[in-house]
C-alpha cells in the first residue's frame, strides 16, 4: 500500500502510517502463516536452527531486505535491513525449539510475527525516516544467543528493539509482562571409586555430595524470596550400584526478578553445594553453562503504544499482577536498549508453555491469528514512537547519550 499524504502536510498522519503497515502485513499474512507452520514442522534446538534461519532469510530477501545469514560469529543468526533513516527499529526473531517436544514455546510464532512487523515497517520506512533491522537470534531456550550477539555489537546502532512471545490464556498489558533473571551452572563432584560391598570404606562417594547439596537447597528454599526459583537435575550420578560413584554432575538454575536478588540467591545456593563437598570429602567445581539472562525492562513509551495497538485490534490487554516468570535473553537487550517484549495470546489455549500441548497449540488457527495481530501491534508501536516528535527526540537522545560499546557489556555478566 502506498501512503496518500493529506493535502495540508507533507508528513503522513499516524492513521495513514498505521493503515499502510496493516495493509502490508495482511497481504503478507498467508505467507507468514505458511512459514510458521513450516518452522513448526522442522524443530531445531539451540545453534542448530539452519532450516529456520534460511527460511526466514529467504522471506526477508523476497520482501526487499538486504540479508546476511551467519553474522556476529553465529552460523544461524540473521541480520536484515531496509531503509536508511537515523531511527533504527530492531525487531528480533527467535526460532529455536525445545529438545523432544519441539516448538513448545511457540518460537515459530515469534519468528513470523517479527518478520511480519519488519515487513510492515519497511512499507513506511522512508516516510518515517527509519531503518528497519531484523535480527534472527538463535538459542534463546539455552545458550544465550542474544547475549552473544550483544557482545558482538549487534545492537550498537539500535534506537529501540522489539519482539513478541506467544502465550496461552488472555492478552495482558505489556507493562505487566516481565521475566526473571536466570543463572545456570554445572557442578561437578569428584570422589574415589570403591567396591560398594567389599570395601565401601575405601570410597569417597560423589553421589553423597550431590545428595547433601540438594537436600540443603530444599531446606534453603524456605528462606529465599517469593520470586526466587531453584531447579536442579542430577546429570551424572554413577554407573552401577556395586561401585561407589566417583563422579557426579548436577545441572542447576537459579531465577529471580531482580539481578541483586539473583546474585544473593546464587551465593547461598552455591554454599549448599560446597557443603555437599565438605560433608562427603569430595572436591568440587562449578562452571556457568550459559550467559546470565537479565530481568526484562519494558520501555514505557513502546509499552503504551503496544497496549493501544492491541486494543485497536479488538483484543484489549488486561493488567496482571505478580509478573509472569520464565526467563529470556531479551532481558539483557532491554537493560541497554529501550525495548518491549510483550506476550500475544493464542486464544483458547490453556496449556502452559514448554509442554507438548502448547506445541500443538502453536500451529492452530488461533496461533495464526496471533502472528498477524502481533506483527501489526509491534509495527504500530514502533511507528507510533518514531512519528511522535517528543518520543522520537527522547529515544534518539538516549541513543546518542549511550556510551560507545555500552551494548557490548550485557548486564550482570560477572
C-alpha positions as a printed NumPy array, in Angstrom:
array([[  0.   ,   0.   ,   0.   ],
       [  1.278,   3.484,  -0.815],
       [  0.645,   6.206,   1.72 ],
       [ -1.52 ,   9.033,   0.425],
       [ -0.362,  12.183,   2.191],
       [ -3.015,  14.673,   3.259],
       [ -3.048,  17.979,   1.383],
       [ -2.29 ,  20.054,   4.485],
       [  1.063,  18.443,   5.322],
       [  3.982,  16.567,   3.831],
       [  4.176,  14.339,   6.885],
       [  1.794,  11.38 ,   6.934],
       [ -0.599,  11.118,   9.826],
       [ -0.334,   8.245,  12.266],
       [ -3.594,   6.859,  10.906],
       [ -2.165,   6.816,   7.369],
       [  1.015,   5.134,   8.56 ],
       [ -0.88 ,   2.501,  10.527],
       [ -3.162,   1.818,   7.577],
       [ -0.176,   1.246,   5.293],
       [  1.503,  -1.024,   7.84 ],
       [ -1.623,  -3.103,   8.358],
       [ -2.193,  -3.478,   4.619],
       [  1.381,  -4.687,   4.063],
       [  1.186,  -7.216,   6.906],
       [ -2.224,  -8.564,   5.976],
       [ -1.015,  -9.005,   2.392],
       [  1.981, -10.938,   3.736],
       [ -0.203, -12.834,   6.22 ],
       [ -0.749, -16.088,   4.281],
       [  2.991, -16.388,   3.693],
       [  3.732, -15.69 ,   7.355],
       [  1.345, -18.427,   8.441],
       [  2.779, -20.886,   5.935],
       [  6.286, -20.128,   7.17 ],
       [  5.194, -20.51 ,  10.81 ],
       [  3.853, -23.991,  10.104],
       [  6.991, -24.874,   8.146],
       [  9.247, -23.891,  11.055],
       [  6.912, -25.703,  13.454],
       [  7.259, -28.89 ,  11.412],
       [ 11.074, -28.653,  11.393],
       [ 12.049, -28.007,  15.042],
       [ 15.726, -27.295,  15.666],
       [ 17.439, -26.772,  19.002],
       [ 19.923, -24.114,  20.091],
       [ 22.515, -23.095,  17.49 ],
       [ 21.227, -25.775,  15.093],
       [ 18.436, -23.693,  13.508],
       [ 19.802, -23.87 ,   9.954],
       [ 16.486, -24.696,   8.279],
       [ 14.592, -21.92 ,  10.075],
       [ 17.334, -19.331,   9.558],
       [ 17.435, -19.995,   5.833],
       [ 13.645, -19.949,   5.53 ],
       [ 13.358, -16.621,   7.359],
       [ 16.268, -15.193,   5.344],
       [ 14.59 , -16.197,   2.085],
       [ 11.358, -14.469,   3.11 ],
       [ 13.272, -11.311,   4.013],
       [ 15.083, -11.253,   0.665],
       [ 11.767, -11.651,  -1.122],
       [ 10.476,  -8.643,   0.852],
       [ 13.376,  -6.497,  -0.37 ],
       [ 15.66 ,  -6.561,   2.663],
       [ 19.437,  -6.724,   2.485],
       [ 20.092, -10.003,   4.286],
       [ 23.128, -11.747,   5.728],
       [ 22.818, -15.17 ,   7.336],
       [ 25.57 , -16.263,   9.699],
       [ 26.538, -12.994,  11.378],
       [ 28.385, -11.895,  14.512],
       [ 30.05 , -15.272,  14.793],
       [ 26.835, -17.321,  14.933],
       [ 26.018, -19.545,  11.959],
       [ 22.262, -19.361,  12.476],
       [ 21.973, -15.637,  13.255],
       [ 20.444, -13.241,  10.709],
       [ 20.844,  -9.522,  10.101],
       [ 18.483,  -7.897,   7.599],
       [ 17.988,  -4.187,   6.961],
       [ 15.642,  -1.941,   4.996],
       [ 15.765,   1.862,   4.767],
       [ 18.365,   4.359,   5.878],
       [ 16.801,   6.635,   8.478],
       [ 18.571,   7.566,  11.732],
       [ 15.907,   5.943,  13.905],
       [ 16.793,   2.231,  13.94 ],
       [ 13.959,  -0.109,  14.92 ],
       [ 15.485,  -3.519,  15.643],
       [ 12.99 ,  -6.367,  15.555],
       [ 14.004,  -9.749,  16.993],
       [ 13.008, -13.139,  15.633],
       [ 13.602, -16.35 ,  17.561],
       [ 13.215, -19.788,  16.003],
       [ 14.896, -22.355,  18.234],
       [ 12.864, -25.254,  19.596],
       [ 13.   , -27.368,  22.74 ],
       [ 14.521, -30.848,  22.833],
       [ 11.982, -33.662,  22.409],
       [  8.804, -31.519,  22.463],
       [  9.664, -29.191,  19.589],
       [  8.05 , -25.747,  19.48 ],
       [  6.544, -25.964,  22.935],
       [  7.435, -22.32 ,  23.485],
       [  5.956, -21.144,  20.189],
       [  9.09 , -19.687,  18.644],
       [  7.566, -20.275,  15.233],
       [  5.081, -17.55 ,  16.266],
       [  7.901, -15.276,  17.441],
       [  9.858, -15.658,  14.21 ],
       [  6.989, -14.944,  11.869],
       [  5.43 , -12.156,  13.942],
       [  8.832, -10.445,  13.956],
       [  9.16 , -10.976,  10.225],
       [  5.688,  -9.539,   9.675],
       [  6.456,  -6.487,  11.817],
       [  9.628,  -5.84 ,   9.816],
       [  7.691,  -6.103,   6.533],
       [  5.072,  -3.69 ,   7.844],
       [  7.668,  -1.15 ,   8.962],
       [  9.52 ,  -1.439,   5.654],
       [  6.356,  -0.206,   3.916],
       [  6.67 ,   3.135,   5.735],
       [ 10.417,   3.317,   6.364],
       [ 11.064,   6.262,   4.051],
       [  8.076,   8.239,   5.309],
       [  9.091,   7.7  ,   8.937],
       [ 12.826,   8.238,   8.43 ],
       [ 13.673,   4.888,   9.966],
       [ 15.93 ,   1.945,   9.332],
       [ 14.205,  -1.374,   9.889],
       [ 16.549,  -4.061,  11.176],
       [ 15.566,  -7.651,  11.795],
       [ 17.874,  -9.775,  13.908],
       [ 17.381, -13.515,  13.818],
       [ 18.543, -14.54 ,  17.29 ],
       [ 19.336, -18.229,  17.871],
       [ 19.491, -20.203,  21.085],
       [ 17.102, -18.374,  23.382],
       [ 15.986, -21.517,  25.187],
       [ 19.507, -22.39 ,  26.192],
       [ 22.712, -20.736,  25.094],
       [ 22.063, -17.   ,  25.342],
       [ 22.135, -16.136,  21.653],
       [ 21.165, -12.509,  22.246],
       [ 23.865, -12.093,  24.894],
       [ 26.451, -13.312,  22.408],
       [ 25.023, -11.012,  19.725],
       [ 25.074,  -8.079,  22.134],
       [ 28.718,  -8.691,  22.955],
       [ 29.462,  -8.779,  19.217],
       [ 27.805,  -5.393,  18.639],
       [ 24.507,  -6.362,  17.012],
       [ 22.571,  -3.623,  18.866],
       [ 25.194,  -0.853,  18.689],
       [ 23.075,   1.129,  16.192],
       [ 19.657,   0.338,  17.729],
       [ 17.33 ,   3.122,  18.831],
       [ 14.68 ,   0.673,  20.039],
       [ 14.23 ,  -3.092,  19.983],
       [ 11.028,  -5.116,  19.851],
       [  9.779,  -8.691,  19.878],
       [  6.704, -10.637,  20.996],
       [  6.096, -14.031,  22.596],
       [  3.124, -16.326,  22.144],
       [  1.304, -17.315,  25.341],
       [ -1.8  , -19.206,  26.462],
       [ -4.828, -17.578,  28.017],
       [ -5.627, -13.915,  27.515],
       [ -3.728, -10.845,  26.373],
       [ -2.076,  -8.984,  29.238],
       [ -0.683,  -5.465,  29.247],
       [  2.903,  -5.12 ,  28.121],
       [  3.834,  -3.393,  31.381],
       [  2.52 ,  -6.472,  33.233],
       [  4.666,  -8.892,  31.249],
       [  8.072,  -9.423,  32.796],
       [ 10.686, -12.129,  33.214],
       [ 13.15 , -13.43 ,  35.744],
       [ 16.891, -13.173,  35.571],
       [ 18.475, -16.615,  35.488],
       [ 21.888, -18.179,  36.101],
       [ 22.605, -21.743,  35.013],
       [ 25.516, -23.8  ,  36.306],
       [ 27.033, -27.259,  36.206],
       [ 28.504, -28.561,  39.453],
       [ 30.942, -31.48 ,  39.293],
       [ 31.943, -33.534,  42.331],
       [ 34.994, -35.789,  42.23 ],
       [ 35.431, -38.581,  44.771],
       [ 37.076, -42.016,  44.694],
       [ 35.575, -45.316,  43.494],
       [ 35.467, -48.469,  45.565],
       [ 33.585, -51.762,  45.664],
       [ 30.252, -50.918,  47.256],
       [ 30.043, -54.253,  49.109],
       [ 33.618, -55.444,  49.654],
       [ 35.315, -52.157,  50.596],
       [ 32.929, -49.177,  50.681],
       [ 35.094, -47.556,  53.361],
       [ 37.78 , -47.004,  50.728],
       [ 35.492, -44.892,  48.561],
       [ 34.653, -41.213,  48.549],
       [ 31.041, -41.064,  47.412],
       [ 30.415, -38.199,  44.998],
       [ 26.698, -39.013,  44.922],
       [ 26.567, -38.388,  48.67 ],
       [ 27.888, -34.896,  47.993],
       [ 25.107, -34.233,  45.487],
       [ 22.5  , -35.657,  47.874],
       [ 23.628, -33.418,  50.747],
       [ 23.727, -30.388,  48.432],
       [ 20.246, -30.905,  47.017],
       [ 18.848, -31.553,  50.484],
       [ 20.408, -28.297,  51.678],
       [ 18.906, -26.452,  48.7  ],
       [ 15.5  , -27.884,  49.557],
       [ 15.81 , -26.543,  53.109],
       [ 17.12 , -23.189,  51.854],
       [ 14.028, -22.575,  49.729],
       [ 12.058, -21.549,  52.844],
       [ 14.402, -18.597,  53.331],
       [ 14.543, -17.445,  49.721],
       [ 12.39 , -14.613,  48.38 ],
       [  8.976, -15.418,  46.934],
       [ 10.115, -14.778,  43.379],
       [ 13.266, -16.905,  43.613],
       [ 13.271, -20.314,  41.958],
       [ 15.929, -23.037,  42.129],
       [ 15.751, -26.146,  39.966],
       [ 18.292, -28.931,  39.52 ],
       [ 18.811, -32.342,  37.98 ],
       [ 21.492, -34.963,  38.527],
       [ 23.033, -35.242,  35.068],
       [ 25.514, -37.937,  36.16 ],
       [ 25.113, -39.989,  39.319],
       [ 27.232, -43.101,  38.97 ],
       [ 27.193, -46.066,  36.616],
       [ 26.391, -49.232,  38.6  ],
       [ 25.19 , -49.942,  42.114],
       [ 28.177, -52.012,  43.159],
       [ 30.717, -49.213,  42.614],
       [ 30.86 , -46.137,  44.85 ],
       [ 30.217, -43.22 ,  42.473],
       [ 33.461, -41.329,  41.955],
       [ 31.932, -38.522,  39.906],
       [ 28.574, -36.8  ,  39.901],
       [ 27.322, -33.839,  37.911],
       [ 24.428, -31.572,  38.86 ],
       [ 22.893, -29.057,  36.469],
       [ 21.047, -26.241,  38.19 ],
       [ 19.404, -22.92 ,  37.544],
       [ 18.562, -20.009,  39.835],
       [ 15.951, -17.387,  38.925],
       [ 14.838, -14.091,  40.444],
       [ 13.038, -10.963,  39.274],
       [ 15.935,  -8.664,  40.217],
       [ 19.648,  -9.057,  39.485],
       [ 20.655,  -8.188,  43.064],
       [ 18.308, -10.837,  44.439],
       [ 19.67 , -13.356,  41.952],
       [ 23.246, -12.62 ,  42.978],
       [ 22.416, -13.185,  46.652],
       [ 20.5  , -16.403,  45.917],
       [ 23.364, -17.685,  43.812],
       [ 25.802, -17.154,  46.702],
       [ 23.572, -19.08 ,  49.103],
       [ 22.816, -21.92 ,  46.702],
       [ 26.47 , -22.456,  45.826],
       [ 27.224, -22.599,  49.55 ],
       [ 24.901, -25.621,  49.691],
       [ 26.97 , -27.331,  47.01 ],
       [ 30.177, -26.505,  48.862],
       [ 28.612, -28.072,  51.95 ],
       [ 27.994, -31.266,  49.988],
       [ 31.638, -31.459,  49.039],
       [ 32.761, -30.91 ,  52.632],
       [ 30.336, -33.493,  54.001],
       [ 31.341, -36.198,  51.535],
       [ 35.036, -35.344,  51.359],
       [ 34.934, -34.629,  47.628],
       [ 36.498, -31.957,  45.542],
       [ 34.088, -29.79 ,  43.566],
       [ 33.925, -27.158,  40.88 ],
       [ 31.218, -25.256,  39.048],
       [ 31.005, -23.555,  35.686],
       [ 28.336, -21.346,  34.158],
       [ 26.67 , -23.233,  31.302],
       [ 25.232, -20.184,  29.553],
       [ 25.433, -16.416,  29.91 ],
       [ 23.304, -14.922,  32.643],
       [ 19.877, -13.745,  31.457],
       [ 18.907, -10.398,  32.984],
       [ 15.381,  -9.469,  34.036],
       [ 13.186,  -7.766,  31.455],
       [ 12.61 ,  -3.99 ,  31.442],
       [  9.67 ,  -2.783,  29.329],
       [ 10.128,   0.665,  27.736],
       [  7.076,   2.723,  28.815],
       [  6.683,   4.622,  25.518],
       [  6.679,   1.453,  23.465],
       [  4.63 ,  -0.491,  26.021],
       [  1.843,   2.109,  25.974],
       [  1.825,   2.102,  22.169],
       [  1.597,  -1.711,  22.134],
       [ -1.288,  -1.721,  24.615],
       [ -3.155,   0.821,  22.477],
       [ -2.467,  -1.218,  19.342],
       [ -3.899,  -4.412,  20.824],
       [ -6.985,  -2.532,  21.987],
       [ -7.498,  -1.142,  18.48 ],
       [ -7.119,  -4.649,  17.081],
       [-10.013,  -5.828,  19.249],
       [ -8.008,  -7.693,  21.867],
       [ -7.665,  -5.219,  24.774],
       [ -4.959,  -6.381,  27.201],
       [ -5.667,  -6.65 ,  30.907],
       [ -3.365,  -5.993,  33.88 ],
       [ -1.673,  -8.945,  35.507],
       [ -0.208,  -8.929,  38.991],
       [  2.882, -10.807,  40.071],
       [  4.898, -10.976,  36.876],
       [  4.903, -13.912,  34.518],
       [  8.014, -15.87 ,  35.422],
       [ 10.269, -17.544,  32.926],
       [ 13.447, -16.021,  31.581],
       [ 14.649, -14.616,  28.281],
       [ 17.87 , -13.23 ,  26.88 ],
       [ 15.787, -10.304,  25.622],
       [ 16.14 ,  -9.125,  29.227],
       [ 19.796,  -8.395,  28.517],
       [ 18.855,  -6.338,  25.466],
       [ 16.264,  -4.401,  27.453],
       [ 18.869,  -3.412,  30.042],
       [ 20.819,  -1.399,  27.453],
       [ 18.344,  -0.519,  24.643],
       [ 14.738,   0.738,  25.084],
       [ 12.766,  -2.427,  24.354],
       [  9.497,  -4.27 ,  24.644],
       [  8.843,  -7.996,  24.841],
       [  5.082,  -8.401,  25.303],
       [  3.036, -11.549,  25.023],
       [  0.363, -12.322,  22.447],
       [ -2.35 , -14.77 ,  23.449],
       [ -3.151, -17.89 ,  21.5  ],
       [ -6.824, -17.593,  22.315],
       [ -8.353, -20.814,  23.535],
       [ -5.053, -22.32 ,  24.635],
       [ -4.85 , -23.282,  28.29 ],
       [ -1.643, -25.312,  28.086],
       [  1.42 , -23.803,  29.744],
       [  4.493, -23.228,  27.568],
       [  7.176, -25.924,  27.399],
       [  4.601, -28.677,  27.022],
       [  3.597, -30.887,  24.117],
       [  0.1  , -29.426,  24.422],
       [  1.282, -25.871,  23.823],
       [  3.478, -27.107,  20.98 ],
       [  0.288, -28.336,  19.315],
       [ -1.495, -25.039,  20.052],
       [  1.324, -23.088,  18.385],
       [  0.194, -24.27 ,  14.939],
       [ -3.56 , -23.694,  15.211],
       [ -5.798, -21.051,  13.585],
       [ -5.672, -19.1  ,  16.866],
       [ -1.872, -19.068,  16.69 ],
       [ -2.051, -17.978,  13.06 ],
       [ -4.263, -15.02 ,  14.039],
       [ -1.866, -14.166,  16.84 ],
       [  1.015, -13.931,  14.344],
       [ -0.706, -11.317,  12.2  ],
       [ -2.098,  -9.321,  15.131],
       [  1.265,  -9.346,  16.901],
       [  3.08 ,  -8.23 ,  13.751],
       [  0.68 ,  -5.311,  13.348],
       [  0.931,  -4.44 ,  17.046],
       [  4.732,  -4.388,  17.057],
       [  4.939,  -2.338,  13.872],
       [  2.301,   0.118,  15.062],
       [  4.152,   0.55 ,  18.367],
       [  7.448,   1.302,  16.637],
       [  5.785,   3.644,  14.139],
       [  3.922,   5.49 ,  16.885],
       [  7.089,   6.468,  18.762],
       [  9.054,   7.132,  15.569],
       [  6.383,   9.531,  14.26 ],
       [  5.649,  11.352,  17.514],
       [  8.164,  14.246,  17.722],
       [  8.619,  14.163,  21.509],
       [  9.022,  10.376,  21.705],
       [ 11.36 ,  10.31 ,  18.728],
       [ 13.533,  13.081,  20.146],
       [ 13.667,  11.387,  23.544],
       [ 14.64 ,   7.99 ,  22.161],
       [ 17.236,   9.366,  19.744],
       [ 18.709,  11.487,  22.547],
       [ 19.037,   8.41 ,  24.748],
       [ 20.741,   6.571,  21.908],
       [ 23.167,   9.455,  21.361],
       [ 23.964,   9.594,  25.081],
       [ 24.691,   5.876,  25.257],
       [ 28.45 ,   5.396,  25.654],
       [ 30.155,   3.726,  22.739],
       [ 30.251,  -0.012,  23.328],
       [ 27.624,   0.112,  26.097],
       [ 25.519,  -2.566,  24.436],
       [ 28.533,  -4.889,  24.269],
       [ 28.56 ,  -5.347,  28.05 ],
       [ 25.264,  -7.068,  28.922],
       [ 24.058,  -6.603,  32.49 ],
       [ 25.067,  -8.962,  35.217],
       [ 27.755, -10.946,  33.374],
       [ 30.252, -11.086,  36.221]])
